[in-house]
Structure formats: C-alpha cells, structure tokens
Amino acid sequence: MKSLADHIHSVSLKAGFYSEAGINTCGSIWSNSPGGVGGGLYHHDQQDIDTIFKSWGYDFLKVDFCGGQEQKLDEKTRYTEIKMAIDNTGRNDINYNVCRWQFPGVWITSLADSWRISHDINFKPGSIPQWSSILSILDLNTYLAPFASPGHYNDMDMLEVGRGLSAEEDKSHFSMWCILSSPLLLGNVLSAMNQQTVDMLTNYLSILWNFINSLFDYILR
C-alpha cells in the first residue's frame, strides 16, 4: 500500500483511503463481500489510522457509516473519535471526509474538511450517470451553503463527467459543483478521459470559482 501511495504521489496526485466507522463495511452489508466483514475502523481507530497515514503516507480519508448505522452507533461520537485519531498522527495535512449520505448537522462543520450531503449519484444501465440524480443533489445543496466555509465543504459526491452524459450535461454538472464549492473529486477513469473532458476539468476560471465562492460566502456572513 505504501508503494501504491508513492506511485500516486510520483504523478502529482494525492492518495486517498476509504474506510468505515463501524465494524463491517458497506460492501459486506450491501454486496455480501466477505472482505468487508470486520474491515471497519471500529475498536482499532488509532492502529489503522497510524498505518494509513504514518506508515503508508496517504493524504485523504473518507469514512462511511453503513456498519455504524447497522450497530446503531452515535455518528457524532464516532466521527469525533476518528478525528481525534487523525490528530494524534501529528500530521496537519490529512483531509477528512465524512460520508453519512445526508447533511450530518452543524456539528460537522468544525470537525471534518468535507461531508457528504446526499445519496450517491445513481446510474442507468451501462454505468451512465442519471441526470435526474444529479439534479436532486443540486436541490438538496441549495440551502446548505451557509454551512460551508474555507477548508470545510458540502460534498455533493464525486464528479461523474466523461461517463456517458452529453457534453452539455457534463459541463453543467462540473460547473454547478464549482459554483457550489463542492470538492472536485473525479469518479471517472483518468486514463480514459478524452480531450474535451480534460479541457473542461482543467479550466482555470471554473476551478478558481470553486475556490473563491466559499470564501466570498464566508466573508458575507
């Protein structure tokens, strides 16, 4: 895993890790994946997080809550415990994402770097994103802008550009994520992107707007 992180860093990318707040992962619960049974962070937060960030050198942690929900854990307590374990690594450059499939509450705004506000983007047959699903997430985020601030963001799920939407839908999808200051995490295959997708994702003004919009909203408040 360290070699993988080193390779990712060698091509100027950040290395992210996905885990679970409870005992069992989402894969074990929804897909009957045997590898996810007991694969969560529960009861060994510090051991796992030290391995991920101190031994392997990863930069980002996304923590789901399928197992936590199954165990009826208190989400604020669990996510706070995980944050404490991250702080105990001594690193101040780890990006912490909470995946609760809805806005967790005001408490999250000072705890995590970003937090999911909705369900996952749904897909049609052929792994094509459903445009209606993207629009529903936009609707959910309409009233959540006041809870974002520099360094703390409403996560509208990964960008699904270059995966079968029309060119105009791709542009609209990316533009709205930029305008609403969502983290710009790519959910497509980087090596399979065409030039149109690359040009869109590297548009300087769009990315600048993604950065300054949350700062502007914060100053107004």
C-alpha positions in Angstrom: 0.0 0.0 0.0 2.9 2.4 0.6 4.3 1.6 -2.8 0.9 2.5 -4.3 0.8 5.8 -2.4 4.3 6.6 -3.5 3.4 5.9 -7.2 0.3 8.1 -6.9 2.4 10.9 -5.4 5.0 10.5 -8.2 2.4 11.6 -10.8 1.4 14.7 -8.7 -1.8 13.2 -7.3 -3.0 12.7 -3.8 -3.6 9.3 -2.3 -7.0 8.6 -0.7 -8.2 5.8 1.6 -11.8 4.7 2.1 -13.0 3.1 5.3 -16.0 2.6 7.7 -16.9 4.0 11.1 -18.4 0.7 12.3 -17.3 -2.9 12.3 -18.5 -4.0 8.9 -18.1 -2.1 5.6 -20.8 -1.1 3.1 -19.6 -3.8 0.8 -20.2 -6.5 3.3 -23.7 -5.2 4.0 -25.0 -4.4 0.6 -22.9 -6.7 -1.7 -22.2 -9.6 0.7 -18.4 -9.0 0.3 -16.6 -11.3 2.8 -13.6 -9.0 2.8 -15.7 -6.2 4.4 -16.7 -8.2 7.4 -14.7 -6.7 10.3 -13.0 -4.4 7.9 -14.1 -1.1 9.5 -12.2 1.1 11.9 -14.3 0.3 15.0 -12.2 -0.6 18.1 -8.9 0.0 16.3 -9.1 3.6 15.0 -5.6 4.6 16.1 -3.9 1.5 14.9 -5.5 1.7 11.4 -5.1 5.4 11.0 -1.4 5.3 12.1 -0.8 2.6 9.4 -2.7 4.5 6.7 -1.1 7.9 7.3 2.2 7.4 9.2 3.4 4.2 7.6 1.8 4.3 4.2 1.7 8.1 3.7 -1.8 8.6 2.4 -3.4 12.1 2.3 -7.2 11.7 2.4 -9.7 9.6 4.4 -13.3 9.0 3.5 -15.3 7.3 6.3 -18.7 5.7 5.5 -21.4 4.7 8.1 -23.1 1.6 6.8 -21.7 -0.5 9.6 -22.1 2.3 12.1 -25.8 2.5 11.2 -26.2 -1.2 11.5 -24.7 -1.1 15.0 -26.8 2.0 15.9 -23.7 4.0 16.8 -23.9 7.7 17.6 -22.5 9.3 14.5 -21.2 12.5 16.2 -19.3 10.4 18.8 -17.8 8.0 16.2 -16.7 10.7 13.8 -15.2 12.7 16.6 -13.3 9.6 17.8 -11.9 9.1 14.3 -10.9 12.8 14.1 -9.0 12.5 17.3 -7.1 9.5 16.0 -6.2 11.6 12.9 -5.0 14.4 15.0 -2.9 12.0 17.1 -0.8 11.2 14.0 0.9 14.6 14.3 0.1 15.4 10.7 -1.9 18.5 9.8 -2.3 17.9 6.1 -4.8 15.0 6.2 -8.1 15.6 4.5 -11.1 14.1 6.4 -14.3 13.3 4.6 -17.5 12.2 6.4 -19.9 10.1 4.3 -23.3 10.0 6.0 -25.5 10.3 2.9 -27.1 13.4 4.2 -26.0 16.7 5.9 -24.9 15.4 9.4 -25.7 18.5 11.3 -24.0 21.8 12.3 -21.5 19.8 14.5 -19.8 18.5 11.4 -18.7 22.0 10.2 -15.9 22.3 12.7 -14.9 18.6 12.7 -14.4 17.5 9.1 -12.9 19.0 6.0 -15.9 17.9 3.9 -19.1 15.9 4.4 -21.5 14.2 2.0 -24.9 15.8 1.9 -26.9 13.3 -0.1 -27.3 9.8 -1.6 -24.8 8.6 -4.1 -25.3 9.6 -7.7 -27.3 6.9 -9.3 -26.5 5.2 -12.6 -28.5 3.8 -15.5 -27.7 0.5 -17.2 -24.3 0.8 -18.8 -22.8 2.8 -15.9 -24.2 6.1 -17.2 -25.0 8.7 -14.6 -28.7 9.6 -14.1 -29.1 13.2 -14.8 -32.2 13.3 -12.5 -30.0 12.1 -9.7 -27.5 14.9 -10.2 -30.3 17.5 -10.2 -31.8 16.1 -7.0 -28.4 16.6 -5.2 -28.3 20.2 -6.5 -31.7 20.7 -4.9 -30.5 19.3 -1.6 -27.5 21.6 -1.5 -29.5 24.8 -2.3 -29.9 25.7 1.4 -26.7 24.3 2.8 -24.2 27.0 1.5 -24.2 28.8 4.9 -22.6 25.7 6.5 -19.6 25.7 4.2 -16.5 27.9 4.9 -12.9 28.0 3.8 -11.5 24.5 4.4 -14.9 23.0 5.2 -17.2 22.0 2.3 -20.5 20.4 1.4 -19.6 17.3 -0.6 -22.1 16.7 -3.4 -20.5 13.3 -4.3 -17.8 12.5 -6.9 -17.9 14.1 -10.3 -19.2 11.7 -12.9 -18.1 13.6 -16.1 -16.9 11.7 -19.1 -19.0 8.7 -18.3 -21.8 8.9 -20.8 -23.6 12.2 -20.1 -24.0 14.6 -23.0 -21.3 17.3 -23.4 -23.8 19.9 -22.1 -24.7 17.8 -19.1 -21.0 17.2 -18.3 -20.4 21.0 -18.4 -23.4 21.7 -16.3 -22.5 19.0 -13.8 -19.0 20.3 -13.4 -20.0 24.0 -13.4 -22.6 23.5 -10.6 -20.1 21.6 -8.5 -17.7 24.5 -8.9 -20.3 27.2 -8.2 -21.4 25.4 -5.0 -17.9 24.8 -3.8 -18.2 21.1 -3.7 -14.9 19.1 -3.5 -13.9 18.3 -7.1 -13.2 14.5 -6.7 -13.2 12.6 -10.0 -15.3 9.5 -10.3 -14.2 8.6 -13.8 -11.2 6.7 -15.1 -8.4 9.2 -15.5 -6.6 7.3 -18.2 -9.7 7.1 -20.4 -10.6 10.8 -20.5 -11.0 12.4 -23.9 -9.5 15.9 -24.6 -12.9 17.6 -24.1 -13.2 16.2 -20.6 -9.6 17.1 -19.8 -10.1 20.7 -21.0 -13.2 21.1 -19.0 -11.7 19.8 -15.8 -8.6 22.0 -16.1 -10.5 25.2 -16.9 -8.7 27.8 -14.8 -11.7 30.1 -14.2 -14.0 27.2 -13.2 -11.6 25.9 -10.6 -10.9 29.5 -9.4 -14.6 30.0 -8.9 -14.8 26.7 -6.9 -12.1 28.1 -4.6 -13.3 31.7 -4.1 -17.0 31.1 -3.9 -16.9 29.6 -0.4 -14.5 32.3 0.7 -16.9 35.0 -0.6 -19.9 33.5 1.1 -17.9 33.2 4.3 -16.9 36.9 4.2 -20.5 38.0 3.6 -21.6 36.1 6.7 
